Amino acid sequence: MADLAALLDALEADWEPTGDRSYLVRLPGVHKLKTNCNLIVEDHALRVEAFVVRHPEQDHERLWRLLLRRNAGMYGVSFAVDDHGDVYLMGRVPLSTIDEAELDRLLGAVLTYADEVFDTALEIGFADSIRREWRWRLSRGESTRNLAAFTHLRPTD
């Protein structure tokens, strides 16, 4: 494997080292505005960890079912849940396969999967909170711009 820092530079990634063999890559998205992706160089593999969404407040079984179904067709990473119920993308790929093109593909997969599922995950796991946020913002005349993806959850009362 080539030097991971050099590969990240070649990709013009937004990254910083977090240890001797670990890196934080910030991936800009559309729905999930930023996905932090940790890359950890192990002896024979590159471990990938990216936070997606915190433990759902409701309907977690429905959310986890959705994510497990998505796992079947994913590349390089899969959805996982930690001990707290927070959702991550996790993966481990052989170091021998990592070059600029493969790293680009892997980071692209992380960004795509996190971004594509984000609004749906929030809607399933936090619908009641989103409705409360709508009410609070409307009652105070606050901006609702970042709730635009959830206009169907806007209270009608």
N, C-alpha and C positions, 0 to 999 in steps of 0.2 A: 504494500500500500504506500502511496505517496504521502508526504506530510499533510495531515488533515488541515492544518492552518493554511498551507499553500493552496489546497483545493478550495477551501472556503473563500480565500481571497480571489482565486480565479473565477469563482461564481459570483463575485461581488456581493457576498452575503453580509448581512449585519450580524456580526458575531463577536464574542469575546471569550478568552480562556477563563475557565473556572477552577482549574487545577492543572497538574502536570499532563494529564491525559483526558481532560474533559473540556467541553466547549458548550457555550450557550449560543444558540442561533435564534434570532428573532425573525419570524416569518410574517410578513404583512398579508392580511386577508381582507375580505369584503364583509362577511357576516361576523366572523370573529376577527376583530380588527388586528389582533396580534396573537400569534401562537409562539410561545417559547418552547424551543426544542433543545433538549440536552443530548449531546453526543458524547459517549464515554468509550474511550478506546480500551478494550480488554486485551488479553493476550492473543486471542485468535478471532475476536469478533468486535464489531462496532455496535454498541448498545444505543438504542434510540428511545427517548422518553419525552413525551410532550403532553402537558396538561390540556384537557379539553374543557371540562366543566366540573364544578363542585357537585357534591352529593345532592341529588334531586330531593326537593322537599316533599314531593308527591309522585305517585305513579312510577316509582323507580323500576318495578318489574317490567312495565311497558317499555321504558327507555332501554333497559338492559337487553330486552328481547330484540328491539330494533337494532341495537349495536351488534349483537351477536349475529344477526342475520347479515349485516353488512360485512362482517369479518370474512365471510366465505369468499368474497371477490376482491379482497384488498391485497396490495403489494407491499411487502417489506415490514409492515406494522399491522397491529390489530388493536381493537379497543379492549381495554382492561379496566378493572375497578380495584382501587386500593382498599386497605382496611377501613377507611373512613367512608367509602362509597363514592369517592371522587373518581371521575372518568379520565383516563389517559389513553394515549396511543403509545404502544410499546412494541419494540422489535429488536431483533439481534440479527445482524448479517455478517457473513464471513469477511474478515479484513482483506483477504486476498481478492475480493470482488470490488473493493472500493477504489474507484478512479473518479475523475471529474464528472463524467457522464452518469455514473451510478449514484454518486452523492447527489447530483442534481435531481435525478429521478426519485431518490429516496426522500429528499426534502420536499420535493413537489408533491409526493404522495401524502406526507404528513400535513402539509398545508391544505391540500384538497380535501382530505378526509375530515380534518378539524373544521374547516370552513363550511363544507357542505352540510354537516350534521348540526352545526351550532344552533341555528334558530329553532330547528325541530326539537333538539334536546332541551332548550330553554322552555319552549312551549309545553312539552310533556312534563318536565320536572318542576316547573316554576309558574304555571299558569295562574294560580291564585295570587302569587306575589306580583306578577305582571299586571293583573287587574287592579290590585291595590296601588301599584305605582301609577297607573293611568289615573285613578281617582285622585290621588294626592297631587299629581302634576296639574291636572285639569282644575282642581279646586284652588290652586295657588297661582294659576296662570303661567306655570313653568313650561319650558319647551318639552315637546313630546317627540322631537325629531328622532331620538335613538330608540323610540318604541314603534317606529314606522313598520317594522316587520310584523308587528303584533296588533295591527289595527282591528283585526277580527276579535281581539280580546278586550277592546275598548268598551267600558261599561256604557250602557244606554240609559241608565237612570241619572 
